[in-house]
Amino acid sequence: MATFDNQTVDQVWNKGQVVANNDLKVWRKDAYGAWMKRTDYGNRNSQYGWEIDHIKPASFGGPDSLSNLRPLQWENNAKKQNGHITSPITSSGVNNTSSQARP
């Protein structure tokens, strides 16, 4: 996983989806609707942990530029293969859940 400076982490966090009635400095959702908590950046022990994802993977020549970076809940980032996620983590109420767990 690439290492990013604090300014880049903040800029990528700001690209997360703002959810009404939630503190935007603390809570956001990723592109798949999974909750992320700002202070849980890099924390894979938290359901709200998140990481910086390369939209176009670095392995396919994707740059580290802000336009190619986005915040993803860590499990979504870990599941990403060849630029795609087959069973994303989403949210159900205040918890994150696997989309496969839904009926």
C-alpha positions in Angstrom: 0.0 0.0 0.0 1.3 3.4 -0.9 2.1 6.0 1.8 0.5 9.4 1.5 1.2 12.6 3.4 -1.4 14.1 5.7 -2.5 16.7 3.2 -3.3 14.1 0.6 -5.1 12.0 3.1 -7.3 15.0 4.0 -7.9 15.8 0.3 -8.9 12.2 -0.5 -11.2 12.1 2.6 -13.0 15.2 1.3 -13.9 13.3 -1.8 -16.0 10.9 0.3 -19.8 11.1 0.1 -21.2 13.6 2.7 -24.3 12.1 4.4 -27.0 14.5 5.7 -27.3 14.8 9.5 -23.8 13.4 10.1 -20.6 15.3 11.0 -18.7 15.5 7.7 -15.5 15.8 9.6 -16.1 12.4 11.2 -18.3 10.4 8.8 -18.5 9.8 5.1 -19.5 7.0 2.8 -17.4 5.5 0.0 -18.4 4.9 -3.6 -20.2 1.7 -2.7 -22.1 3.2 0.2 -20.0 1.8 3.1 -19.4 4.0 6.2 -16.0 5.4 6.8 -14.7 7.2 10.0 -12.0 9.8 9.5 -9.9 8.8 12.4 -10.0 5.1 11.3 -7.8 5.8 8.2 -5.6 2.7 7.7 -7.4 0.7 10.5 -8.3 -2.8 9.2 -9.6 -3.7 12.7 -12.5 -1.3 12.4 -15.6 -1.8 10.2 -15.3 2.0 9.5 -11.6 1.8 8.5 -10.7 3.2 5.2 -7.8 3.4 2.7 -6.9 5.4 -0.3 -7.7 3.6 -3.5 -6.3 4.2 -7.0 -9.3 4.4 -9.3 -7.0 3.3 -12.2 -4.8 0.8 -10.4 -1.1 1.7 -10.0 -0.4 -1.7 -11.5 -2.1 -0.5 -14.7 -0.2 2.8 -14.8 -2.6 4.8 -12.6 -0.9 7.8 -11.1 -0.8 9.0 -7.5 -2.5 12.2 -8.5 -5.6 13.4 -6.6 -7.8 12.9 -9.6 -7.0 9.2 -9.5 -7.5 8.7 -5.8 -10.6 8.1 -3.7 -11.5 6.9 -0.2 -12.7 3.3 0.1 -13.8 1.3 3.2 -10.8 -1.0 3.7 -12.6 -4.2 2.8 -13.8 -2.8 -0.5 -10.2 -1.7 -1.2 -8.9 -5.2 -0.3 -11.5 -6.9 -2.5 -10.6 -4.8 -5.6 -9.0 -6.8 -8.3 -8.2 -5.5 -11.8 -10.1 -2.3 -11.0 -13.4 -4.1 -10.0 -15.2 -5.2 -6.9 -17.5 -8.1 -7.2 -19.3 -8.1 -3.8 -18.8 -4.7 -2.2 -19.3 -3.8 1.4 -22.3 -1.4 1.7 -24.2 0.0 4.7 -27.3 -1.1 6.6 -28.2 1.6 9.1 -25.1 2.5 11.0 -23.2 -0.7 10.2 -21.3 -1.9 7.2 -22.4 -5.2 5.7 -21.5 -7.5 2.8 -23.8 -7.1 -0.2 -23.8 -10.9 -0.4 -25.4 -11.1 3.0 -28.5 -9.4 1.7 -31.5 -11.5 0.5 
